[in-house]
Amino acid sequence: MQMDTELSDRVAIRDVMGRYARAVDRGDFELLRSVFHADGYDDHGPYKGGVDGFIHWLKERFTDDAPMQHFLGNSLIEFADANLALVETYYVASRPPKGGEVKSGQEGFYVLSWGRYVDRFERRGAEWRVAYRRTVVDLRLQAAVNVLPGTDSANWGRRDEDDALHIARREIFGR
């Protein structure tokens, strides 16, 4: 592989991973479709199957607009050839329990998960996407928290069109 092609492929693959985190965290399921090839497969533990089923599973799990966050860490990309790569990306994900956010001054439980996405990325045409994903959970905790008084929940992340990302997108791009 030529160095400039390899670097641009690495950037493209990392962009796919960033789209994945944004899509799940913001509940943007059309964006999530752009992460996987149409025949892509996701092994998420409790869910195993195609992207349409994965989206359905996520919609059933996350029925509210409570904030969620994936933090992507180390990402090692190993190219098998010009159109195939093994990608391991570490993540930390956090979310309030089903039912919504914990309000300021209240106690509640947050779910924290540390793990890795082990992905088979394939370039088809000119586009890199996930063909097969295994989600590996290395640690999952439910932690009791007390949200600090004074926290302005108006600026909290949301899983709907009132999230700051969607507001900024409308302001900048008119969509």
TIVEX-283517 format. One record per atom (N, C-alpha, C): atom name; x, y, z; residue number from 1; residue in one letter. Coordinates in steps of 0.001 Angstrom, whole numbers, padded with zeros to 6 digits. Example, Ala and Ser with C-alpha at 12.3 -4.5 7.8 and 13.67 -1.06 7.14 Angstrom:
! residues 2
KOLNU   atomo         u         v         w   num   residuo
KOLNU       N    013190   -005690    007800     1         A
KOLNU      CA    012300   -004500    007800     1         A
KOLNU       C    013200   -003300    007800     1         A
KOLNU       N    012850   -002250    007080     2         S
KOLNU      CA    013670   -001060    007140     2         S
KOLNU       C    012900    000030    007870     2         S
END
This chain:
! residues 175
KOLNU   atomo         u         v         w   num   residuo
KOLNU       N    000835   -001191    000000     1         M
KOLNU      CA    000000    000000    000000     1         M
KOLNU       C    000872    001245    000000     1         M
KOLNU       N    000501    002210   -000802     2         Q
KOLNU      CA    001241    003458   -000785     2         Q
KOLNU       C    000876    004241    000462     2         Q
KOLNU       N    001852    005000    000981     3         M
KOLNU      CA    001669    005702    002248     3         M
KOLNU       C    000494    006684    002209     3         M
KOLNU       N    000356    007498    001143     4         D
KOLNU      CA   -000734    008471    001114     4         D
KOLNU       C   -002091    007783    001043     4         D
KOLNU       N   -002184    006670    000333     5         T
KOLNU      CA   -003437    005911    000275     5         T
KOLNU       C   -003745    005304    001633     5         T
KOLNU       N   -002729    004740    002289     6         E
KOLNU      CA   -002947    004146    003606     6         E
KOLNU       C   -003405    005192    004613     6         E
KOLNU       N   -002809    006367    004591     7         L
KOLNU      CA   -003222    007425    005520     7         L
KOLNU       C   -004657    007868    005261     7         L
KOLNU       N   -005024    008036    004006     8         S
KOLNU      CA   -006400    008444    003715     8         S
KOLNU       C   -007382    007329    004071     8         S
KOLNU       N   -006987    006068    003923     9         D
KOLNU      CA   -007847    004956    004331     9         D
KOLNU       C   -008018    004936    005847     9         D
KOLNU       N   -006956    005198    006582    10         R
KOLNU      CA   -007052    005254    008049    10         R
KOLNU       C   -008009    006368    008491    10         R
KOLNU       N   -007916    007519    007857    11         V
KOLNU      CA   -008807    008636    008180    11         V
KOLNU       C   -010247    008249    007862    11         V
KOLNU       N   -010465    007613    006735    12         A
KOLNU      CA   -011824    007206    006346    12         A
KOLNU       C   -012406    006217    007354    12         A
KOLNU       N   -011605    005265    007787    13         I
KOLNU      CA   -012066    004267    008760    13         I
KOLNU       C   -012364    004934    010097    13         I
KOLNU       N   -011513    005842    010535    14         R
KOLNU      CA   -011777    006549    011805    14         R
KOLNU       C   -013032    007414    011715    14         R
KOLNU       N   -013287    007985    010534    15         D
KOLNU      CA   -014523    008741    010342    15         D
KOLNU       C   -015745    007836    010494    15         D
KOLNU       N   -015663    006619    009982    16         V
KOLNU      CA   -016772    005668    010133    16         V
KOLNU       C   -017017    005412    011616    16         V
KOLNU       N   -015945    005226    012382    17         M
KOLNU      CA   -016094    004985    013817    17         M
KOLNU       C   -016721    006198    014512    17         M
KOLNU       N   -016314    007399    014127    18         G
KOLNU      CA   -016914    008613    014691    18         G
KOLNU       C   -018388    008715    014346    18         G
KOLNU       N   -018752    008336    013107    19         R
KOLNU      CA   -020176    008345    012726    19         R
KOLNU       C   -020956    007347    013561    19         R
KOLNU       N   -020345    006197    013857    20         Y
KOLNU      CA   -021025    005197    014682    20         Y
KOLNU       C   -021366    005788    016059    20         Y
KOLNU       N   -020368    006378    016724    21         A
KOLNU      CA   -020596    006937    018057    21         A
KOLNU       C   -021662    008020    018008    21         A
KOLNU       N   -021567    008916    017046    22         R
KOLNU      CA   -022569    009976    016942    22         R
KOLNU       C   -023952    009385    016680    22         R
KOLNU       N   -024038    008438    015771    23         A
KOLNU      CA   -025328    007859    015394    23         A
KOLNU       C   -026025    007219    016587    23         A
KOLNU       N   -025298    006422    017365    24         V
KOLNU      CA   -025908    005750    018509    24         V
KOLNU       C   -026238    006764    019604    24         V
KOLNU       N   -025326    007659    019881    25         D
KOLNU      CA   -025534    008627    020962    25         D
KOLNU       C   -026662    009610    020665    25         D
KOLNU       N   -026832    009987    019430    26         R
KOLNU      CA   -027859    010957    019063    26         R
KOLNU       C   -029131    010289    018549    26         R
KOLNU       N   -029155    008971    018451    27         G
KOLNU      CA   -030337    008273    017945    27         G
KOLNU       C   -030572    008538    016472    27         G
KOLNU       N   -029498    008725    015713    28         D
KOLNU      CA   -029578    009030    014282    28         D
KOLNU       C   -029395    007731    013499    28         D
KOLNU       N   -030491    007049    013243    29         F
KOLNU      CA   -030414    005702    012686    29         F
KOLNU       C   -030105    005689    011200    29         F
KOLNU       N   -030397    006758    010484    30         E
KOLNU      CA   -029964    006826    009078    30         E
KOLNU       C   -028444    006951    009015    30         E
KOLNU       N   -027871    007737    009917    31         L
KOLNU      CA   -026411    007835    009975    31         L
KOLNU       C   -025816    006487    010347    31         L
KOLNU       N   -026462    005754    011246    32         L
KOLNU      CA   -025973    004433    011631    32         L
KOLNU       C   -025909    003492    010426    32         L
KOLNU       N   -026873    003610    009522    33         R
KOLNU      CA   -026844    002780    008306    33         R
KOLNU       C   -025583    003022    007492    33         R
KOLNU       N   -025042    004239    007540    34         S
KOLNU      CA   -023847    004565    006750    34         S
KOLNU       C   -022575    003955    007316    34         S
KOLNU       N   -022663    003359    008487    35         V
KOLNU      CA   -021504    002738    009131    35         V
KOLNU       C   -021289    001320    008617    35         V
KOLNU       N   -022387    000625    008333    36         F
KOLNU      CA   -022339   -000781    007934    36         F
KOLNU       C   -022633   -000929    006448    36         F
KOLNU       N   -022038   -001937    005830    37         H
KOLNU      CA   -022477   -002327    004494    37         H
KOLNU       C   -023892   -002873    004629    37         H
KOLNU       N   -024660   -002851    003553    38         A
KOLNU      CA   -026064   -003282    003590    38         A
KOLNU       C   -026202   -004701    004130    38         A
KOLNU       N   -025228   -005551    003852    39         D
KOLNU      CA   -025260   -006930    004348    39         D
KOLNU       C   -024398   -007098    005596    39         D
KOLNU       N   -024053   -005979    006252    40         G
KOLNU      CA   -023209   -006016    007439    40         G
KOLNU       C   -023871   -006745    008596    40         G
KOLNU       N   -023033   -007236    009498    41         Y
KOLNU      CA   -023488   -008046    010638    41         Y
KOLNU       C   -022932   -007439    011916    41         Y
KOLNU       N   -023789   -007357    012938    42         D
KOLNU      CA   -023364   -006845    014241    42         D
KOLNU       C   -023620   -007904    015304    42         D
KOLNU       N   -022563   -008289    016002    43         D
KOLNU      CA   -022674   -009179    017161    43         D
KOLNU       C   -022462   -008293    018382    43         D
KOLNU       N   -023554   -007862    018972    44         H
KOLNU      CA   -023504   -006944    020110    44         H
KOLNU       C   -023748   -007684    021417    44         H
KOLNU       N   -023619   -008995    021410    45         G
KOLNU      CA   -023916   -009791    022594    45         G
KOLNU       C   -025368   -010212    022567    45         G
KOLNU       N   -026251   -009430    023232    46         P
KOLNU      CA   -027669   -009797    023229    46         P
KOLNU       C   -028296   -009722    021832    46         P
KOLNU       N   -027765   -008851    020969    47         Y
KOLNU      CA   -028258   -008764    019598    47         Y
KOLNU       C   -027194   -009287    018648    47         Y
KOLNU       N   -027630   -010121    017720    48         K
KOLNU      CA   -026761   -010624    016659    48         K
KOLNU       C   -027559   -010617    015370    48         K
KOLNU       N   -027086   -009864    014376    49         G
KOLNU      CA   -027804   -009836    013115    49         G
KOLNU       C   -027443   -008626    012276    49         G
KOLNU       N   -028299   -008340    011300    50         G
KOLNU      CA   -028079   -007268    010350    50         G
KOLNU       C   -028370   -005891    010914    50         G
KOLNU       N   -028076   -004885    010092    51         V
KOLNU      CA   -028193   -003502    010553    51         V
KOLNU       C   -029644   -003107    010828    51         V
KOLNU       N   -030602   -003585    010032    52         D
KOLNU      CA   -032004   -003234    010300    52         D
KOLNU       C   -032451   -003767    011659    52         D
KOLNU       N   -032081   -005004    011963    53         G
KOLNU      CA   -032408   -005574    013265    53         G
KOLNU       C   -031692   -004863    014395    53         G
KOLNU       N   -030457   -004447    014150    54         F
KOLNU      CA   -029683   -003714    015156    54         F
KOLNU       C   -030378   -002396    015487    54         F
KOLNU       N   -030825   -001690    014456    55         I
KOLNU      CA   -031537   -000426    014669    55         I
KOLNU       C   -032816   -000680    015459    55         I
KOLNU       N   -033560   -001694    015098    56         H
KOLNU      CA   -034791   -002036    015830    56         H
KOLNU       C   -034476   -002333    017297    56         H
KOLNU       N   -033417   -003094    017539    57         W
KOLNU      CA   -033000   -003441    018906    57         W
KOLNU       C   -032645   -002178    019696    57         W
KOLNU       N   -031902   -001256    019074    58         L
KOLNU      CA   -031540   -000007    019753    58         L
KOLNU       C   -032779    000827    020070    58         L
KOLNU       N   -033708    000905    019131    59         K
KOLNU      CA   -034926    001689    019364    59         K
KOLNU       C   -035735    001122    020523    59         K
KOLNU       N   -035758   -000193    020671    60         E
KOLNU      CA   -036476   -000802    021797    60         E
KOLNU       C   -035759   -000559    023118    60         E
KOLNU       N   -034443   -000544    023107    61         R
KOLNU      CA   -033664   -000338    024345    61         R
KOLNU       C   -033696    001104    024800    61         R
KOLNU       N   -033626    002044    023877    62         F
KOLNU      CA   -033487    003454    024206    62         F
KOLNU       C   -034733    004197    023730    62         F
KOLNU       N   -035783    004119    024544    63         T
KOLNU      CA   -037077    004676    024155    63         T
KOLNU       C   -037263    006116    024619    63         T
KOLNU       N   -036256    006710    025226    64         D
KOLNU      CA   -036369    008084    025697    64         D
KOLNU       C   -035243    008914    025088    64         D
KOLNU       N   -035189    010181    025443    65         D
KOLNU      CA   -034144    011049    024894    65         D
KOLNU       C   -033025    011309    025898    65         D
KOLNU       N   -032867    010409    026868    66         A
KOLNU      CA   -031815    010573    027867    66         A
KOLNU       C   -030444    010566    027188    66         A
KOLNU       N   -029511    011343    027707    67         P
KOLNU      CA   -028201    011441    027072    67         P
KOLNU       C   -027420    010134    027136    67         P
KOLNU       N   -026618    009930    026130    68         M
KOLNU      CA   -025747    008763    026049    68         M
KOLNU       C   -024432    009252    025475    68         M
KOLNU       N   -023343    008594    025839    69         Q
KOLNU      CA   -022070    009018    025285    69         Q
KOLNU       C   -021144    007830    025093    69         Q
KOLNU       N   -020582    007752    023893    70         H
KOLNU      CA   -019506    006813    023590    70         H
KOLNU       C   -018229    007633    023452    70         H
KOLNU       N   -017201    007212    024144    71         F
KOLNU      CA   -015886    007812    023980    71         F
KOLNU       C   -015025    006771    023296    71         F
KOLNU       N   -014504    007109    022119    72         L
KOLNU      CA   -013656    006184    021379    72         L
KOLNU       C   -012201    006463    021723    72         L
KOLNU       N   -011482    005415    022026    73         G
KOLNU      CA   -010079    005544    022397    73         G
KOLNU       C   -009160    004965    021345    73         G
KOLNU       N   -008213    004151    021793    74         N
KOLNU      CA   -007236    003556    020894    74         N
KOLNU       C   -007931    002855    019742    74         N
KOLNU       N   -007380    003017    018560    75         S
KOLNU      CA   -007900    002335    017389    75         S
KOLNU       C   -006709    001832    016595    75         S
KOLNU       N   -006588    000526    016499    76         L
KOLNU      CA   -005502   -000071    015738    76         L
KOLNU       C   -006083   -000632    014449    76         L
KOLNU       N   -005557   -000174    013328    77         I
KOLNU      CA   -006032   -000579    012009    77         I
KOLNU       C   -004936   -001399    011356    77         I
KOLNU       N   -005284   -002648    011008    78         E
KOLNU      CA   -004347   -003549    010339    78         E
KOLNU       C   -004917   -003899    008971    78         E
KOLNU       N   -004207   -003523    007909    79         F
KOLNU      CA   -004675   -003797    006562    79         F
KOLNU       C   -004237   -005187    006125    79         F
KOLNU       N   -005199   -005991    005686    80         A
KOLNU      CA   -004891   -007302    005101    80         A
KOLNU       C   -004531   -007116    003629    80         A
KOLNU       N   -005240   -006206    002979    81         D
KOLNU      CA   -004934   -005820    001596    81         D
KOLNU       C   -005579   -004454    001367    81         D
KOLNU       N   -005661   -004019    000134    82         A
KOLNU      CA   -006147   -002666   -000166    82         A
KOLNU       C   -007635   -002480    000143    82         A
KOLNU       N   -008378   -003577    000317    83         N
KOLNU      CA   -009819   -003476    000516    83         N
KOLNU       C   -010329   -004167    001764    83         N
KOLNU       N   -009425   -004611    002640    84         L
KOLNU      CA   -009815   -005362    003828    84         L
KOLNU       C   -008940   -004960    005005    84         L
KOLNU       N   -009579   -004671    006143    85         A
KOLNU      CA   -008827   -004266    007339    85         A
KOLNU       C   -009479   -004850    008583    85         A
KOLNU       N   -008631   -005197    009543    86         L
KOLNU      CA   -009060   -005565    010886    86         L
KOLNU       C   -008873   -004320    011751    86         L
KOLNU       N   -009948   -003897    012425    87         V
KOLNU      CA   -009901   -002670    013218    87         V
KOLNU       C   -010401   -002985    014622    87         V
KOLNU       N   -009566   -002694    015614    88         E
KOLNU      CA   -009947   -002838    017013    88         E
KOLNU       C   -009960   -001443    017625    88         E
KOLNU       N   -011135   -001037    018126    89         T
KOLNU      CA   -011307    000292    018699    89         T
KOLNU       C   -011860    000169    020109    89         T
KOLNU       N   -011159    000764    021060    90         Y
KOLNU      CA   -011611    000759    022449    90         Y
KOLNU       C   -012700    001805    022639    90         Y
KOLNU       N   -013653    001521    023538    91         Y
KOLNU      CA   -014707    002483    023825    91         Y
KOLNU       C   -015024    002494    025319    91         Y
KOLNU       N   -015585    003616    025741    92         V
KOLNU      CA   -016244    003746    027037    92         V
KOLNU       C   -017619    004325    026718    92         V
KOLNU       N   -018665    003693    027213    93         A
KOLNU      CA   -020028    004174    026971    93         A
KOLNU       C   -020717    004381    028307    93         A
KOLNU       N   -021511    005445    028391    94         S
KOLNU      CA   -022252    005719    029627    94         S
KOLNU       C   -023654    006174    029272    94         S
KOLNU       N   -024578    005821    030167    95         R
KOLNU      CA   -025973    006195    029949    95         R
KOLNU       C   -026750    006055    031241    95         R
KOLNU       N   -027709    006991    031467    96         P
KOLNU      CA   -028613    006798    032598    96         P
KOLNU       C   -029448    005544    032351    96         P
KOLNU       N   -030068    005021    033377    97         P
KOLNU      CA   -030908    003838    033185    97         P
KOLNU       C   -032117    004170    032327    97         P
KOLNU       N   -032735    003139    031763    98         K
KOLNU      CA   -033935    003342    030966    98         K
KOLNU       C   -034933    004137    031806    98         K
KOLNU       N   -035517    005124    031191    99         G
KOLNU      CA   -036458    005965    031910    99         G
KOLNU       C   -036000    007405    031968    99         G
KOLNU       N   -034741    007660    031630   100         G
KOLNU      CA   -034330    009046    031496   100         G
KOLNU       C   -033236    009485    032432   100         G
KOLNU       N   -032931    010751    032326   101         E
KOLNU      CA   -031826    011339    033067   101         E
KOLNU       C   -032149    011437    034552   101         E
KOLNU       N   -031108    011481    035344   102         V
KOLNU      CA   -031248    011751    036765   102         V
KOLNU       C   -031186    013269    036918   102         V
KOLNU       N   -032162    013850    037555   103         K
KOLNU      CA   -032245    015307    037699   103         K
KOLNU       C   -031252    015807    038741   103         K
KOLNU       N   -030931    017080    038652   104         S
KOLNU      CA   -030008    017709    039577   104         S
KOLNU       C   -030444    017476    041020   104         S
KOLNU       N   -029487    017051    041848   105         G
KOLNU      CA   -029746    016823    043254   105         G
KOLNU       C   -030357    015467    043566   105         G
KOLNU       N   -030679    014670    042535   106         Q
KOLNU      CA   -031254    013349    042745   106         Q
KOLNU       C   -030177    012283    042627   106         Q
KOLNU       N   -030469    011140    043226   107         E
KOLNU      CA   -029590    009991    043065   107         E
KOLNU       C   -030173    009073    042013   107         E
KOLNU       N   -029312    008339    041371   108         G
KOLNU      CA   -029759    007376    040365   108         G
KOLNU       C   -028596    006482    039977   108         G
KOLNU       N   -028851    005609    039047   109         F
KOLNU      CA   -027831    004670    038610   109         F
KOLNU       C   -027502    004893    037143   109         F
KOLNU       N   -026235    004963    036871   110         Y
KOLNU      CA   -025752    005056    035501   110         Y
KOLNU       C   -025089    003741    035138   110         Y
KOLNU       N   -025225    003375    033879   111         V
KOLNU      CA   -024557    002189    033364   111         V
KOLNU       C   -023298    002648    032649   111         V
KOLNU       N   -022183    002075    033017   112         L
KOLNU      CA   -020897    002384    032411   112         L
KOLNU       C   -020343    001102    031809   112         L
KOLNU       N   -019862    001200    030592   113         S
KOLNU      CA   -019361    000017    029901   113         S
KOLNU       C   -018034    000353    029236   113         S
KOLNU       N   -017068   -000524    029413   114         W
KOLNU      CA   -015767   -000409    028762   114         W
KOLNU       C   -015617   -001625    027865   114         W
KOLNU       N   -015132   -001408    026665   115         G
KOLNU      CA   -014970   -002549    025776   115         G
KOLNU       C   -014257   -002172    024497   115         G
KOLNU       N   -014442   -003064    023500   116         R
KOLNU      CA   -013768   -002895    022213   116         R
KOLNU       C   -014710   -003311    021092   116         R
KOLNU       N   -014603   -002601    019996   117         Y
KOLNU      CA   -015246   -003036    018756   117         Y
KOLNU       C   -014162   -003725    017929   117         Y
KOLNU       N   -014391   -004963    017600   118         V
KOLNU      CA   -013468   -005712    016752   118         V
KOLNU       C   -014176   -005859    015409   118         V
KOLNU       N   -013701   -005122    014420   119         D
KOLNU      CA   -014416   -004968    013160   119         D
KOLNU       C   -013642   -005497    011963   119         D
KOLNU       N   -014394   -006102    011067   120         R
KOLNU      CA   -013902   -006405    009722   120         R
KOLNU       C   -014411   -005258    008855   120         R
KOLNU       N   -013505   -004401    008427   121         F
KOLNU      CA   -013845   -003310    007520   121         F
KOLNU       C   -013534   -003746    006102   121         F
KOLNU       N   -014437   -003447    005192   122         E
KOLNU      CA   -014210   -003722    003783   122         E
KOLNU       C   -014446   -002446    002997   122         E
KOLNU       N   -013576   -002231    002017   123         R
KOLNU      CA   -013805   -001137    001074   123         R
KOLNU       C   -014530   -001755   -000118   123         R
KOLNU       N   -015701   -001226   -000384   124         R
KOLNU      CA   -016466   -001648   -001554   124         R
KOLNU       C   -016689   -000402   -002384   124         R
KOLNU       N   -016275   -000464   -003624   125         G
KOLNU      CA   -016234    000757   -004420   125         G
KOLNU       C   -015159    001630   -003813   125         G
KOLNU       N   -015509    002821   -003448   126         A
KOLNU      CA   -014531    003733   -002838   126         A
KOLNU       C   -014801    003945   -001354   126         A
KOLNU       N   -015686    003140   -000763   127         E
KOLNU      CA   -016150    003434    000593   127         E
KOLNU       C   -015834    002313    001581   127         E
KOLNU       N   -015211    002698    002697   128         W
KOLNU      CA   -014964    001784    003806   128         W
KOLNU       C   -016194    001746    004700   128         W
KOLNU       N   -016618    000533    005081   129         R
KOLNU      CA   -017696    000353    006052   129         R
KOLNU       C   -017454   -000950    006801   129         R
KOLNU       N   -018199   -001111    007901   130         V
KOLNU      CA   -018110   -002343    008687   130         V
KOLNU       C   -018881   -003442    007960   130         V
KOLNU       N   -018211   -004567    007778   131         A
KOLNU      CA   -018861   -005753    007218   131         A
KOLNU       C   -019279   -006701    008341   131         A
KOLNU       N   -018485   -006734    009417   132         Y
KOLNU      CA   -018768   -007630    010541   132         Y
KOLNU       C   -018197   -006998    011806   132         Y
KOLNU       N   -019032   -006888    012815   133         R
KOLNU      CA   -018599   -006314    014095   133         R
KOLNU       C   -018849   -007292    015219   133         R
KOLNU       N   -017839   -007419    016074   134         R
KOLNU      CA   -017977   -008101    017360   134         R
KOLNU       C   -017752   -007049    018438   134         R
KOLNU       N   -018748   -006856    019282   135         T
KOLNU      CA   -018583   -005946    020406   135         T
KOLNU       C   -018125   -006772    021597   135         T
KOLNU       N   -016978   -006400    022139   136         V
KOLNU      CA   -016397   -007105    023275   136         V
KOLNU       C   -016557   -006214    024499   136         V
KOLNU       N   -017238   -006703    025517   137         V
KOLNU      CA   -017385   -005954    026767   137         V
KOLNU       C   -016312   -006441    027720   137         V
KOLNU       N   -015444   -005541    028128   138         D
KOLNU      CA   -014395   -005881    029078   138         D
KOLNU       C   -014824   -005626    030515   138         D
KOLNU       N   -015728   -004654    030713   139         L
KOLNU      CA   -016224   -004351    032046   139         L
KOLNU       C   -017519   -003569    031911   139         L
KOLNU       N   -018509   -003913    032709   140         R
KOLNU      CA   -019765   -003161    032735   140         R
KOLNU       C   -020150   -002967    034193   140         R
KOLNU       N   -020469   -001729    034533   141         L
KOLNU      CA   -020841   -001395    035906   141         L
KOLNU       C   -022143   -000621    035917   141         L
KOLNU       N   -022858   -000769    036979   142         Q
KOLNU      CA   -023966    000125    037271   142         Q
KOLNU       C   -023520    000917    038480   142         Q
KOLNU       N   -023425    002208    038339   143         A
KOLNU      CA   -022876    003046    039394   143         A
KOLNU       C   -023932    003994    039939   143         A
KOLNU       N   -024011    004063    041263   144         A
KOLNU      CA   -024893    005040    041900   144         A
KOLNU       C   -024239    006407    041790   144         A
KOLNU       N   -025016    007393    041397   145         V
KOLNU      CA   -024479    008745    041252   145         V
KOLNU       C   -025437    009731    041909   145         V
KOLNU       N   -024898    010878    042252   146         N
KOLNU      CA   -025692    011990    042714   146         N
KOLNU       C   -025324    013163    041826   146         N
KOLNU       N   -026245    013589    040978   147         V
KOLNU      CA   -025983    014699    040076   147         V
KOLNU       C   -025842    015964    040908   147         V
KOLNU       N   -024794    016707    040663   148         L
KOLNU      CA   -024493    017888    041460   148         L
KOLNU       C   -025564    018959    041310   148         L
KOLNU       N   -026000    019536    042425   149         P
KOLNU      CA   -026949    020654    042333   149         P
KOLNU       C   -026335    021766    041493   149         P
KOLNU       N   -027165    022448    040757   150         G
KOLNU      CA   -026679    023540    039917   150         G
KOLNU       C   -026351    023105    038507   150         G
KOLNU       N   -026380    021802    038241   151         T
KOLNU      CA   -026123    021341    036886   151         T
KOLNU       C   -027262    021815    036000   151         T
KOLNU       N   -026922    022502    034927   152         D
KOLNU      CA   -027935    023044    034023   152         D
KOLNU       C   -028326    021976    033007   152         D
KOLNU       N   -029440    021310    033259   153         S
KOLNU      CA   -029853    020222    032382   153         S
KOLNU       C   -030272    020718    031000   153         S
KOLNU       N   -030435    022030    030816   154         A
KOLNU      CA   -030776    022553    029488   154         A
KOLNU       C   -029656    022295    028489   154         A
KOLNU       N   -028430    022145    028967   155         N
KOLNU      CA   -027297    021894    028077   155         N
KOLNU       C   -026906    020429    028011   155         N
KOLNU       N   -027687    019551    028586   156         W
KOLNU      CA   -027362    018130    028547   156         W
KOLNU       C   -027585    017575    027151   156         W
KOLNU       N   -026814    016544    026824   157         G
KOLNU      CA   -027000    015869    025552   157         G
KOLNU       C   -028365    015228    025475   157         G
KOLNU       N   -028892    015147    024267   158         R
KOLNU      CA   -030222    014588    024047   158         R
KOLNU       C   -030173    013643    022854   158         R
KOLNU       N   -031190    012817    022750   159         R
KOLNU      CA   -031305    011889    021624   159         R
KOLNU       C   -032470    012288    020724   159         R
KOLNU       N   -032611    013599    020494   160         D
KOLNU      CA   -033675    014076    019626   160         D
KOLNU       C   -033192    015331    018899   160         D
KOLNU       N   -034071    015972    018176   161         E
KOLNU      CA   -033713    017123    017356   161         E
KOLNU       C   -033357    018370    018164   161         E
KOLNU       N   -033561    018343    019491   162         D
KOLNU      CA   -033205    019482    020331   162         D
KOLNU       C   -031793    019384    020897   162         D
KOLNU       N   -031036    018347    020492   163         D
KOLNU      CA   -029634    018249    020899   163         D
KOLNU       C   -028841    019392    020238   163         D
KOLNU       N   -027821    019866    020935   164         A
KOLNU      CA   -027010    020987    020435   164         A
KOLNU       C   -026419    020718    019059   164         A
KOLNU       N   -026071    019472    018758   165         L
KOLNU      CA   -025531    019137    017438   165         L
KOLNU       C   -026540    019456    016343   165         L
KOLNU       N   -027784    019030    016541   166         H
KOLNU      CA   -028801    019247    015516   166         H
KOLNU       C   -029144    020738    015386   166         H
KOLNU       N   -029126    021453    016495   167         I
KOLNU      CA   -029359    022898    016450   167         I
KOLNU       C   -028253    023566    015640   167         I
KOLNU       N   -026985    023233    015942   168         A
KOLNU      CA   -025850    023817    015212   168         A
KOLNU       C   -025886    023417    013743   168         A
KOLNU       N   -026262    022189    013438   169         R
KOLNU      CA   -026354    021731    012046   169         R
KOLNU       C   -027383    022586    011276   169         R
KOLNU       N   -028525    022849    011916   170         R
KOLNU      CA   -029546    023676    011256   170         R
KOLNU       C   -029026    025097    011058   170         R
KOLNU       N   -028324    025623    012061   171         E
KOLNU      CA   -027792    026996    011957   171         E
KOLNU       C   -026744    027104    010844   171         E
KOLNU       N   -025875    026128    010758   172         I
KOLNU      CA   -024750    026196    009823   172         I
KOLNU       C   -025128    025725    008426   172         I
KOLNU       N   -025832    024614    008357   173         F
KOLNU      CA   -026125    023997    007060   173         F
KOLNU       C   -027550    024195    006591   173         F
KOLNU       N   -028407    024724    007462   174         G
KOLNU      CA   -029797    024907    007092   174         G
KOLNU       C   -030577    023610    007003   174         G
KOLNU       N   -030080    022571    007691   175         R
KOLNU      CA   -030787    021274    007707   175         R
KOLNU       C   -030716    020633    009046   175         R
END
